[in-house]
């Protein structure tokens, strides 16, 4: 299939799922990097309480907050 035909099918709202090899797809810039951060105890306590209230891990909560701030 030519790229122009693929683009037209996509733009027309056709189902193109069968044309894509989803097993080889990559999502760039999603690899994790460990960082070290000194945070006062009172902040850690508040983060832990908020995470528990929301039913998530503190690390996930911090990642969500950072993501929201950077979006």
mmCIF file of the N, C-alpha and C atoms, coordinates in Angstrom:
data_MODEL
# 
_entry.id   MODEL 
# 
loop_
_atom_site.group_PDB 
_atom_site.id 
_atom_site.type_symbol 
_atom_site.label_atom_id 
_atom_site.label_alt_id 
_atom_site.label_comp_id 
_atom_site.label_asym_id 
_atom_site.label_entity_id 
_atom_site.label_seq_id 
_atom_site.pdbx_PDB_ins_code 
_atom_site.Cartn_x 
_atom_site.Cartn_y 
_atom_site.Cartn_z 
_atom_site.occupancy 
_atom_site.B_iso_or_equiv 
_atom_site.pdbx_formal_charge 
_atom_site.auth_seq_id 
_atom_site.auth_comp_id 
_atom_site.auth_asym_id 
_atom_site.auth_atom_id 
_atom_site.pdbx_PDB_model_num 
ATOM 1   N N  . UNK A 1 1  ? 0.848   -1.174 0.000  1.00 0.00 ? 1  UNK A N  1 
ATOM 2   C CA . UNK A 1 1  ? 0.000   0.000  0.000  1.00 0.00 ? 1  UNK A CA 1 
ATOM 3   C C  . UNK A 1 1  ? 0.894   1.237  0.000  1.00 0.00 ? 1  UNK A C  1 
ATOM 4   N N  . UNK A 1 2  ? 0.546   2.185  -0.818 1.00 0.00 ? 2  UNK A N  1 
ATOM 5   C CA . UNK A 1 2  ? 1.285   3.441  -0.863 1.00 0.00 ? 2  UNK A CA 1 
ATOM 6   C C  . UNK A 1 2  ? 0.952   4.277  0.366  1.00 0.00 ? 2  UNK A C  1 
ATOM 7   N N  . UNK A 1 3  ? 1.889   5.112  0.751  1.00 0.00 ? 3  UNK A N  1 
ATOM 8   C CA . UNK A 1 3  ? 1.680   5.983  1.909  1.00 0.00 ? 3  UNK A CA 1 
ATOM 9   C C  . UNK A 1 3  ? 0.477   6.893  1.693  1.00 0.00 ? 3  UNK A C  1 
ATOM 10  N N  . UNK A 1 4  ? 0.298   7.364  0.470  1.00 0.00 ? 4  UNK A N  1 
ATOM 11  C CA . UNK A 1 4  ? -0.840  8.255  0.194  1.00 0.00 ? 4  UNK A CA 1 
ATOM 12  C C  . UNK A 1 4  ? -2.170  7.513  0.371  1.00 0.00 ? 4  UNK A C  1 
ATOM 13  N N  . UNK A 1 5  ? -2.207  6.227  0.000  1.00 0.00 ? 5  UNK A N  1 
ATOM 14  C CA . UNK A 1 5  ? -3.427  5.432  0.195  1.00 0.00 ? 5  UNK A CA 1 
ATOM 15  C C  . UNK A 1 5  ? -3.685  5.201  1.679  1.00 0.00 ? 5  UNK A C  1 
ATOM 16  N N  . UNK A 1 6  ? -2.619  4.942  2.420  1.00 0.00 ? 6  UNK A N  1 
ATOM 17  C CA . UNK A 1 6  ? -2.740  4.758  3.867  1.00 0.00 ? 6  UNK A CA 1 
ATOM 18  C C  . UNK A 1 6  ? -3.265  6.036  4.512  1.00 0.00 ? 6  UNK A C  1 
ATOM 19  N N  . UNK A 1 7  ? -2.674  7.169  4.141  1.00 0.00 ? 7  UNK A N  1 
ATOM 20  C CA . UNK A 1 7  ? -3.103  8.458  4.694  1.00 0.00 ? 7  UNK A CA 1 
ATOM 21  C C  . UNK A 1 7  ? -4.567  8.741  4.374  1.00 0.00 ? 7  UNK A C  1 
ATOM 22  N N  . UNK A 1 8  ? -4.979  8.446  3.144  1.00 0.00 ? 8  UNK A N  1 
ATOM 23  C CA . UNK A 1 8  ? -6.361  8.683  2.745  1.00 0.00 ? 8  UNK A CA 1 
ATOM 24  C C  . UNK A 1 8  ? -7.303  7.802  3.566  1.00 0.00 ? 8  UNK A C  1 
ATOM 25  N N  . UNK A 1 9  ? -6.933  6.523  3.728  1.00 0.00 ? 9  UNK A N  1 
ATOM 26  C CA . UNK A 1 9  ? -7.767  5.606  4.515  1.00 0.00 ? 9  UNK A CA 1 
ATOM 27  C C  . UNK A 1 9  ? -7.892  6.102  5.951  1.00 0.00 ? 9  UNK A C  1 
ATOM 28  N N  . UNK A 1 10 ? -6.790  6.547  6.522  1.00 0.00 ? 10 UNK A N  1 
ATOM 29  C CA . UNK A 1 10 ? -6.812  7.073  7.890  1.00 0.00 ? 10 UNK A CA 1 
ATOM 30  C C  . UNK A 1 10 ? -7.687  8.317  7.972  1.00 0.00 ? 10 UNK A C  1 
ATOM 31  N N  . UNK A 1 11 ? -7.479  9.246  7.047  1.00 0.00 ? 11 UNK A N  1 
ATOM 32  C CA . UNK A 1 11 ? -8.249  10.494 7.044  1.00 0.00 ? 11 UNK A CA 1 
ATOM 33  C C  . UNK A 1 11 ? -9.744  10.252 6.832  1.00 0.00 ? 11 UNK A C  1 
ATOM 34  N N  . UNK A 1 12 ? -10.071 9.195  6.094  1.00 0.00 ? 12 UNK A N  1 
ATOM 35  C CA . UNK A 1 12 ? -11.478 8.863  5.837  1.00 0.00 ? 12 UNK A CA 1 
ATOM 36  C C  . UNK A 1 12 ? -12.106 8.076  6.979  1.00 0.00 ? 12 UNK A C  1 
ATOM 37  N N  . UNK A 1 13 ? -11.318 7.790  8.006  1.00 0.00 ? 13 UNK A N  1 
ATOM 38  C CA . UNK A 1 13 ? -11.844 7.082  9.171  1.00 0.00 ? 13 UNK A CA 1 
ATOM 39  C C  . UNK A 1 13 ? -11.955 5.579  8.995  1.00 0.00 ? 13 UNK A C  1 
ATOM 40  N N  . UNK A 1 14 ? -11.290 5.047  7.984  1.00 0.00 ? 14 UNK A N  1 
ATOM 41  C CA . UNK A 1 14 ? -11.328 3.601  7.765  1.00 0.00 ? 14 UNK A CA 1 
ATOM 42  C C  . UNK A 1 14 ? -10.509 2.886  8.836  1.00 0.00 ? 14 UNK A C  1 
ATOM 43  N N  . UNK A 1 15 ? -10.837 1.616  9.058  1.00 0.00 ? 15 UNK A N  1 
ATOM 44  C CA . UNK A 1 15 ? -10.088 0.799  10.011 1.00 0.00 ? 15 UNK A CA 1 
ATOM 45  C C  . UNK A 1 15 ? -8.749  0.427  9.380  1.00 0.00 ? 15 UNK A C  1 
ATOM 46  N N  . UNK A 1 16 ? -7.667  0.922  9.954  1.00 0.00 ? 16 UNK A N  1 
ATOM 47  C CA . UNK A 1 16 ? -6.330  0.642  9.422  1.00 0.00 ? 16 UNK A CA 1 
ATOM 48  C C  . UNK A 1 16 ? -5.535  -0.262 10.355 1.00 0.00 ? 16 UNK A C  1 
ATOM 49  N N  . UNK A 1 17 ? -6.193  -0.782 11.368 1.00 0.00 ? 17 UNK A N  1 
ATOM 50  C CA . UNK A 1 17 ? -5.510  -1.589 12.376 1.00 0.00 ? 17 UNK A CA 1 
ATOM 51  C C  . UNK A 1 17 ? -4.782  -2.780 11.751 1.00 0.00 ? 17 UNK A C  1 
ATOM 52  N N  . UNK A 1 18 ? -5.401  -3.422 10.776 1.00 0.00 ? 18 UNK A N  1 
ATOM 53  C CA . UNK A 1 18 ? -4.795  -4.599 10.146 1.00 0.00 ? 18 UNK A CA 1 
ATOM 54  C C  . UNK A 1 18 ? -3.567  -4.243 9.297  1.00 0.00 ? 18 UNK A C  1 
ATOM 55  N N  . UNK A 1 19 ? -3.349  -2.977 9.049  1.00 0.00 ? 19 UNK A N  1 
ATOM 56  C CA . UNK A 1 19 ? -2.219  -2.541 8.233  1.00 0.00 ? 19 UNK A CA 1 
ATOM 57  C C  . UNK A 1 19 ? -0.984  -2.191 9.061  1.00 0.00 ? 19 UNK A C  1 
ATOM 58  N N  . UNK A 1 20 ? -1.120  -2.208 10.374 1.00 0.00 ? 20 UNK A N  1 
ATOM 59  C CA . UNK A 1 20 ? -0.037  -1.776 11.253 1.00 0.00 ? 20 UNK A CA 1 
ATOM 60  C C  . UNK A 1 20 ? 0.496   -2.960 12.042 1.00 0.00 ? 20 UNK A C  1 
ATOM 61  N N  . UNK A 1 21 ? 1.820   -3.080 12.100 1.00 0.00 ? 21 UNK A N  1 
ATOM 62  C CA . UNK A 1 21 ? 2.465   -4.109 12.920 1.00 0.00 ? 21 UNK A CA 1 
ATOM 63  C C  . UNK A 1 21 ? 2.691   -3.512 14.303 1.00 0.00 ? 21 UNK A C  1 
ATOM 64  N N  . UNK A 1 22 ? 1.742   -3.728 15.203 1.00 0.00 ? 22 UNK A N  1 
ATOM 65  C CA . UNK A 1 22 ? 1.797   -3.135 16.537 1.00 0.00 ? 22 UNK A CA 1 
ATOM 66  C C  . UNK A 1 22 ? 2.908   -3.731 17.390 1.00 0.00 ? 22 UNK A C  1 
ATOM 67  N N  . UNK A 1 23 ? 3.433   -4.905 17.038 1.00 0.00 ? 23 UNK A N  1 
ATOM 68  C CA . UNK A 1 23 ? 4.468   -5.549 17.857 1.00 0.00 ? 23 UNK A CA 1 
ATOM 69  C C  . UNK A 1 23 ? 5.812   -4.852 17.734 1.00 0.00 ? 23 UNK A C  1 
ATOM 70  N N  . UNK A 1 24 ? 6.008   -4.077 16.690 1.00 0.00 ? 24 UNK A N  1 
ATOM 71  C CA . UNK A 1 24 ? 7.304   -3.433 16.495 1.00 0.00 ? 24 UNK A CA 1 
ATOM 72  C C  . UNK A 1 24 ? 7.287   -1.947 16.841 1.00 0.00 ? 24 UNK A C  1 
ATOM 73  N N  . UNK A 1 25 ? 6.165   -1.459 17.327 1.00 0.00 ? 25 UNK A N  1 
ATOM 74  C CA . UNK A 1 25 ? 6.057   -0.033 17.648 1.00 0.00 ? 25 UNK A CA 1 
ATOM 75  C C  . UNK A 1 25 ? 6.852   0.347  18.887 1.00 0.00 ? 25 UNK A C  1 
ATOM 76  N N  . UNK A 1 26 ? 7.385   1.527  18.883 1.00 0.00 ? 26 UNK A N  1 
ATOM 77  C CA . UNK A 1 26 ? 8.136   2.058  20.018 1.00 0.00 ? 26 UNK A CA 1 
ATOM 78  C C  . UNK A 1 26 ? 7.521   3.369  20.472 1.00 0.00 ? 26 UNK A C  1 
ATOM 79  N N  . UNK A 1 27 ? 7.598   3.616  21.761 1.00 0.00 ? 27 UNK A N  1 
ATOM 80  C CA . UNK A 1 27 ? 7.159   4.899  22.308 1.00 0.00 ? 27 UNK A CA 1 
ATOM 81  C C  . UNK A 1 27 ? 8.411   5.584  22.838 1.00 0.00 ? 27 UNK A C  1 
ATOM 82  N N  . UNK A 1 28 ? 8.945   6.539  22.105 1.00 0.00 ? 28 UNK A N  1 
ATOM 83  C CA . UNK A 1 28 ? 10.221  7.153  22.485 1.00 0.00 ? 28 UNK A CA 1 
ATOM 84  C C  . UNK A 1 28 ? 10.125  7.977  23.766 1.00 0.00 ? 28 UNK A C  1 
ATOM 85  N N  . UNK A 1 29 ? 11.250  8.104  24.416 1.00 0.00 ? 29 UNK A N  1 
ATOM 86  C CA . UNK A 1 29 ? 11.423  8.941  25.610 1.00 0.00 ? 29 UNK A CA 1 
ATOM 87  C C  . UNK A 1 29 ? 10.596  8.483  26.806 1.00 0.00 ? 29 UNK A C  1 
ATOM 88  N N  . UNK A 1 30 ? 10.277  7.193  26.883 1.00 0.00 ? 30 UNK A N  1 
ATOM 89  C CA . UNK A 1 30 ? 9.515   6.695  28.014 1.00 0.00 ? 30 UNK A CA 1 
ATOM 90  C C  . UNK A 1 30 ? 10.354  5.834  28.957 1.00 0.00 ? 30 UNK A C  1 
ATOM 91  N N  . UNK A 1 31 ? 11.617  5.632  28.623 1.00 0.00 ? 31 UNK A N  1 
ATOM 92  C CA . UNK A 1 31 ? 12.448  4.832  29.509 1.00 0.00 ? 31 UNK A CA 1 
ATOM 93  C C  . UNK A 1 31 ? 12.674  5.593  30.814 1.00 0.00 ? 31 UNK A C  1 
ATOM 94  N N  . UNK A 1 32 ? 12.680  4.852  31.894 1.00 0.00 ? 32 UNK A N  1 
ATOM 95  C CA . UNK A 1 32 ? 12.804  5.474  33.218 1.00 0.00 ? 32 UNK A CA 1 
ATOM 96  C C  . UNK A 1 32 ? 14.269  5.765  33.546 1.00 0.00 ? 32 UNK A C  1 
ATOM 97  N N  . UNK A 1 33 ? 14.487  6.846  34.254 1.00 0.00 ? 33 UNK A N  1 
ATOM 98  C CA . UNK A 1 33 ? 15.804  7.214  34.770 1.00 0.00 ? 33 UNK A CA 1 
ATOM 99  C C  . UNK A 1 33 ? 15.648  7.480  36.256 1.00 0.00 ? 33 UNK A C  1 
ATOM 100 N N  . UNK A 1 34 ? 16.519  6.905  37.030 1.00 0.00 ? 34 UNK A N  1 
ATOM 101 C CA . UNK A 1 34 ? 16.460  7.083  38.476 1.00 0.00 ? 34 UNK A CA 1 
ATOM 102 C C  . UNK A 1 34 ? 17.067  8.436  38.843 1.00 0.00 ? 34 UNK A C  1 
ATOM 103 N N  . UNK A 1 35 ? 16.390  9.141  39.732 1.00 0.00 ? 35 UNK A N  1 
ATOM 104 C CA . UNK A 1 35 ? 16.895  10.412 40.243 1.00 0.00 ? 35 UNK A CA 1 
ATOM 105 C C  . UNK A 1 35 ? 16.902  10.353 41.763 1.00 0.00 ? 35 UNK A C  1 
ATOM 106 N N  . UNK A 1 36 ? 17.779  11.110 42.345 1.00 0.00 ? 36 UNK A N  1 
ATOM 107 C CA . UNK A 1 36 ? 17.839  11.211 43.799 1.00 0.00 ? 36 UNK A CA 1 
ATOM 108 C C  . UNK A 1 36 ? 17.389  12.608 44.179 1.00 0.00 ? 36 UNK A C  1 
ATOM 109 N N  . UNK A 1 37 ? 16.513  12.680 45.159 1.00 0.00 ? 37 UNK A N  1 
ATOM 110 C CA . UNK A 1 37 ? 15.921  13.950 45.532 1.00 0.00 ? 37 UNK A CA 1 
ATOM 111 C C  . UNK A 1 37 ? 15.805  14.015 47.044 1.00 0.00 ? 37 UNK A C  1 
ATOM 112 N N  . UNK A 1 38 ? 16.356  15.045 47.641 1.00 0.00 ? 38 UNK A N  1 
ATOM 113 C CA . UNK A 1 38 ? 16.237  15.236 49.086 1.00 0.00 ? 38 UNK A CA 1 
ATOM 114 C C  . UNK A 1 38 ? 14.971  16.037 49.364 1.00 0.00 ? 38 UNK A C  1 
ATOM 115 N N  . UNK A 1 39 ? 14.059  15.428 50.131 1.00 0.00 ? 39 UNK A N  1 
ATOM 116 C CA . UNK A 1 39 ? 12.781  16.051 50.451 1.00 0.00 ? 39 UNK A CA 1 
ATOM 117 C C  . UNK A 1 39 ? 12.618  16.040 51.961 1.00 0.00 ? 39 UNK A C  1 
ATOM 118 N N  . UNK A 1 40 ? 12.197  17.160 52.553 1.00 0.00 ? 40 UNK A N  1 
ATOM 119 C CA . UNK A 1 40 ? 11.993  17.200 54.002 1.00 0.00 ? 40 UNK A CA 1 
ATOM 120 C C  . UNK A 1 40 ? 10.967  16.158 54.447 1.00 0.00 ? 40 UNK A C  1 
ATOM 121 N N  . UNK A 1 41 ? 11.144  15.674 55.665 1.00 0.00 ? 41 UNK A N  1 
ATOM 122 C CA . UNK A 1 41 ? 10.280  14.626 56.206 1.00 0.00 ? 41 UNK A CA 1 
ATOM 123 C C  . UNK A 1 41 ? 8.811   15.022 56.182 1.00 0.00 ? 41 UNK A C  1 
ATOM 124 N N  . UNK A 1 42 ? 8.498   16.272 56.495 1.00 0.00 ? 42 UNK A N  1 
ATOM 125 C CA . UNK A 1 42 ? 7.098   16.682 56.528 1.00 0.00 ? 42 UNK A CA 1 
ATOM 126 C C  . UNK A 1 42 ? 6.445   16.551 55.156 1.00 0.00 ? 42 UNK A C  1 
ATOM 127 N N  . UNK A 1 43 ? 7.224   16.792 54.079 1.00 0.00 ? 43 UNK A N  1 
ATOM 128 C CA . UNK A 1 43 ? 6.678   16.635 52.728 1.00 0.00 ? 43 UNK A CA 1 
ATOM 129 C C  . UNK A 1 43 ? 6.442   15.160 52.412 1.00 0.00 ? 43 UNK A C  1 
ATOM 130 N N  . UNK A 1 44 ? 7.390   14.325 52.812 1.00 0.00 ? 44 UNK A N  1 
ATOM 131 C CA . UNK A 1 44 ? 7.246   12.887 52.590 1.00 0.00 ? 44 UNK A CA 1 
ATOM 132 C C  . UNK A 1 44 ? 5.987   12.376 53.288 1.00 0.00 ? 44 UNK A C  1 
ATOM 133 N N  . UNK A 1 45 ? 5.768   12.849 54.509 1.00 0.00 ? 45 UNK A N  1 
ATOM 134 C CA . UNK A 1 45 ? 4.585   12.423 55.264 1.00 0.00 ? 45 UNK A CA 1 
ATOM 135 C C  . UNK A 1 45 ? 3.302   12.823 54.549 1.00 0.00 ? 45 UNK A C  1 
ATOM 136 N N  . UNK A 1 46 ? 3.263   14.044 54.028 1.00 0.00 ? 46 UNK A N  1 
ATOM 137 C CA . UNK A 1 46 ? 2.066   14.511 53.313 1.00 0.00 ? 46 UNK A CA 1 
ATOM 138 C C  . UNK A 1 46 ? 1.867   13.737 52.007 1.00 0.00 ? 46 UNK A C  1 
ATOM 139 N N  . UNK A 1 47 ? 2.957   13.470 51.319 1.00 0.00 ? 47 UNK A N  1 
ATOM 140 C CA . UNK A 1 47 ? 2.875   12.692 50.075 1.00 0.00 ? 47 UNK A CA 1 
ATOM 141 C C  . UNK A 1 47 ? 2.349   11.293 50.374 1.00 0.00 ? 47 UNK A C  1 
ATOM 142 N N  . UNK A 1 48 ? 2.875   10.668 51.417 1.00 0.00 ? 48 UNK A N  1 
ATOM 143 C CA . UNK A 1 48 ? 2.429   9.324  51.794 1.00 0.00 ? 48 UNK A CA 1 
ATOM 144 C C  . UNK A 1 48 ? 0.940   9.312  52.129 1.00 0.00 ? 48 UNK A C  1 
ATOM 145 N N  . UNK A 1 49 ? 0.477   10.296 52.877 1.00 0.00 ? 49 UNK A N  1 
ATOM 146 C CA . UNK A 1 49 ? -0.940  10.362 53.244 1.00 0.00 ? 49 UNK A CA 1 
ATOM 147 C C  . UNK A 1 49 ? -1.821  10.566 52.009 1.00 0.00 ? 49 UNK A C  1 
ATOM 148 N N  . UNK A 1 50 ? -1.408  11.471 51.139 1.00 0.00 ? 50 UNK A N  1 
ATOM 149 C CA . UNK A 1 50 ? -2.186  11.739 49.922 1.00 0.00 ? 50 UNK A CA 1 
ATOM 150 C C  . UNK A 1 50 ? -2.229  10.499 49.030 1.00 0.00 ? 50 UNK A C  1 
ATOM 151 N N  . UNK A 1 51 ? -1.097  9.824  48.890 1.00 0.00 ? 51 UNK A N  1 
ATOM 152 C CA . UNK A 1 51 ? -1.048  8.610  48.075 1.00 0.00 ? 51 UNK A CA 1 
ATOM 153 C C  . UNK A 1 51 ? -1.964  7.537  48.652 1.00 0.00 ? 51 UNK A C  1 
ATOM 154 N N  . UNK A 1 52 ? -1.951  7.394  49.972 1.00 0.00 ? 52 UNK A N  1 
ATOM 155 C CA . UNK A 1 52 ? -2.813  6.403  50.614 1.00 0.00 ? 52 UNK A CA 1 
ATOM 156 C C  . UNK A 1 52 ? -4.287  6.748  50.401 1.00 0.00 ? 52 UNK A C  1 
ATOM 157 N N  . UNK A 1 53 ? -4.615  8.019  50.505 1.00 0.00 ? 53 UNK A N  1 
ATOM 158 C CA . UNK A 1 53 ? -5.993  8.461  50.277 1.00 0.00 ? 53 UNK A CA 1 
ATOM 159 C C  . UNK A 1 53 ? -6.455  8.116  48.863 1.00 0.00 ? 53 UNK A C  1 
ATOM 160 N N  . UNK A 1 54 ? -5.562  8.298  47.895 1.00 0.00 ? 54 UNK A N  1 
ATOM 161 C CA . UNK A 1 54 ? -5.905  8.041  46.495 1.00 0.00 ? 54 UNK A CA 1 
ATOM 162 C C  . UNK A 1 54 ? -5.741  6.575  46.101 1.00 0.00 ? 54 UNK A C  1 
ATOM 163 N N  . UNK A 1 55 ? -5.114  5.790  46.976 1.00 0.00 ? 55 UNK A N  1 
ATOM 164 C CA . UNK A 1 55 ? -4.913  4.375  46.681 1.00 0.00 ? 55 UNK A CA 1 
ATOM 165 C C  . UNK A 1 55 ? -3.836  4.109  45.657 1.00 0.00 ? 55 UNK A C  1 
ATOM 166 N N  . UNK A 1 56 ? -2.811  4.968  45.645 1.00 0.00 ? 56 UNK A N  1 
ATOM 167 C CA . UNK A 1 56 ? -1.695  4.793  44.716 1.00 0.00 ? 56 UNK A CA 1 
ATOM 168 C C  . UNK A 1 56 ? -0.389  4.790  45.493 1.00 0.00 ? 56 UNK A C  1 
ATOM 169 N N  . UNK A 1 57 ? 0.679   4.379  44.831 1.00 0.00 ? 57 UNK A N  1 
ATOM 170 C CA . UNK A 1 57 ? 1.999   4.425  45.452 1.00 0.00 ? 57 UNK A CA 1 
ATOM 171 C C  . UNK A 1 57 ? 2.492   5.869  45.461 1.00 0.00 ? 57 UNK A C  1 
ATOM 172 N N  . UNK A 1 58 ? 3.271   6.244  46.477 1.00 0.00 ? 58 UNK A N  1 
ATOM 173 C CA . UNK A 1 58 ? 3.812   7.608  46.502 1.00 0.00 ? 58 UNK A CA 1 
ATOM 174 C C  . UNK A 1 58 ? 4.588   7.959  45.232 1.00 0.00 ? 58 UNK A C  1 
ATOM 175 N N  . UNK A 1 59 ? 5.357   7.012  44.716 1.00 0.00 ? 59 UNK A N  1 
ATOM 176 C CA . UNK A 1 59 ? 6.127   7.276  43.497 1.00 0.00 ? 59 UNK A CA 1 
ATOM 177 C C  . UNK A 1 59 ? 5.198   7.608  42.333 1.00 0.00 ? 59 UNK A C  1 
ATOM 178 N N  . UNK A 1 60 ? 4.097   6.873  42.210 1.00 0.00 ? 60 UNK A N  1 
ATOM 179 C CA . UNK A 1 60 ? 3.144   7.141  41.128 1.00 0.00 ? 60 UNK A CA 1 
ATOM 180 C C  . UNK A 1 60 ? 2.497   8.515  41.283 1.00 0.00 ? 60 UNK A C  1 
ATOM 181 N N  . UNK A 1 61 ? 2.207   8.882  42.513 1.00 0.00 ? 61 UNK A N  1 
ATOM 182 C CA . UNK A 1 61 ? 1.621   10.198 42.771 1.00 0.00 ? 61 UNK A CA 1 
ATOM 183 C C  . UNK A 1 61 ? 2.592   11.312 42.384 1.00 0.00 ? 61 UNK A C  1 
ATOM 184 N N  . UNK A 1 62 ? 3.839   11.169 42.776 1.00 0.00 ? 62 UNK A N  1 
ATOM 185 C CA . UNK A 1 62 ? 4.856   12.178 42.442 1.00 0.00 ? 62 UNK A CA 1 
ATOM 186 C C  . UNK A 1 62 ? 5.016   12.272 40.929 1.00 0.00 ? 62 UNK A C  1 
ATOM 187 N N  . UNK A 1 63 ? 5.062   11.121 40.250 1.00 0.00 ? 63 UNK A N  1 
ATOM 188 C CA . UNK A 1 63 ? 5.182   11.135 38.788 1.00 0.00 ? 63 UNK A CA 1 
ATOM 189 C C  . UNK A 1 63 ? 3.985   11.838 38.149 1.00 0.00 ? 63 UNK A C  1 
ATOM 190 N N  . UNK A 1 64 ? 2.794   11.588 38.664 1.00 0.00 ? 64 UNK A N  1 
ATOM 191 C CA . UNK A 1 64 ? 1.590   12.239 38.131 1.00 0.00 ? 64 UNK A CA 1 
ATOM 192 C C  . UNK A 1 64 ? 1.679   13.750 38.314 1.00 0.00 ? 64 UNK A C  1 
ATOM 193 N N  . UNK A 1 65 ? 2.069   14.182 39.521 1.00 0.00 ? 65 UNK A N  1 
ATOM 194 C CA . UNK A 1 65 ? 2.172   15.619 39.785 1.00 0.00 ? 65 UNK A CA 1 
ATOM 195 C C  . UNK A 1 65 ? 3.190   16.286 38.864 1.00 0.00 ? 65 UNK A C  1 
ATOM 196 N N  . UNK A 1 66 ? 4.332   15.659 38.698 1.00 0.00 ? 66 UNK A N  1 
ATOM 197 C CA . UNK A 1 66 ? 5.364   16.236 37.825 1.00 0.00 ? 66 UNK A CA 1 
ATOM 198 C C  . UNK A 1 66 ? 4.852   16.289 36.389 1.00 0.00 ? 66 UNK A C  1 
ATOM 199 N N  . UNK A 1 67 ? 4.207   15.223 35.948 1.00 0.00 ? 67 UNK A N  1 
ATOM 200 C CA . UNK A 1 67 ? 3.665   15.188 34.592 1.00 0.00 ? 67 UNK A CA 1 
ATOM 201 C C  . UNK A 1 67 ? 2.637   16.295 34.372 1.00 0.00 ? 67 UNK A C  1 
ATOM 202 N N  . UNK A 1 68 ? 1.751   16.492 35.344 1.00 0.00 ? 68 UNK A N  1 
ATOM 203 C CA . UNK A 1 68 ? 0.744   17.552 35.233 1.00 0.00 ? 68 UNK A CA 1 
ATOM 204 C C  . UNK A 1 68 ? 1.396   18.927 35.167 1.00 0.00 ? 68 UNK A C  1 
ATOM 205 N N  . UNK A 1 69 ? 2.428   19.125 35.944 1.00 0.00 ? 69 UNK A N  1 
ATOM 206 C CA . UNK A 1 69 ? 3.106   20.423 35.975 1.00 0.00 ? 69 UNK A CA 1 
ATOM 207 C C  . UNK A 1 69 ? 3.820   20.700 34.649 1.00 0.00 ? 69 UNK A C  1 
ATOM 208 N N  . UNK A 1 70 ? 4.367   19.655 34.031 1.00 0.00 ? 70 UNK A N  1 
ATOM 209 C CA . UNK A 1 70 ? 5.128   19.830 32.798 1.00 0.00 ? 70 UNK A CA 1 
ATOM 210 C C  . UNK A 1 70 ? 4.253   19.840 31.547 1.00 0.00 ? 70 UNK A C  1 
ATOM 211 N N  . UNK A 1 71 ? 2.993   19.451 31.680 1.00 0.00 ? 71 UNK A N  1 
ATOM 212 C CA . UNK A 1 71 ? 2.098   19.404 30.507 1.00 0.00 ? 71 UNK A CA 1 
ATOM 213 C C  . UNK A 1 71 ? 1.598   20.781 30.134 1.00 0.00 ? 71 UNK A C  1 
# 
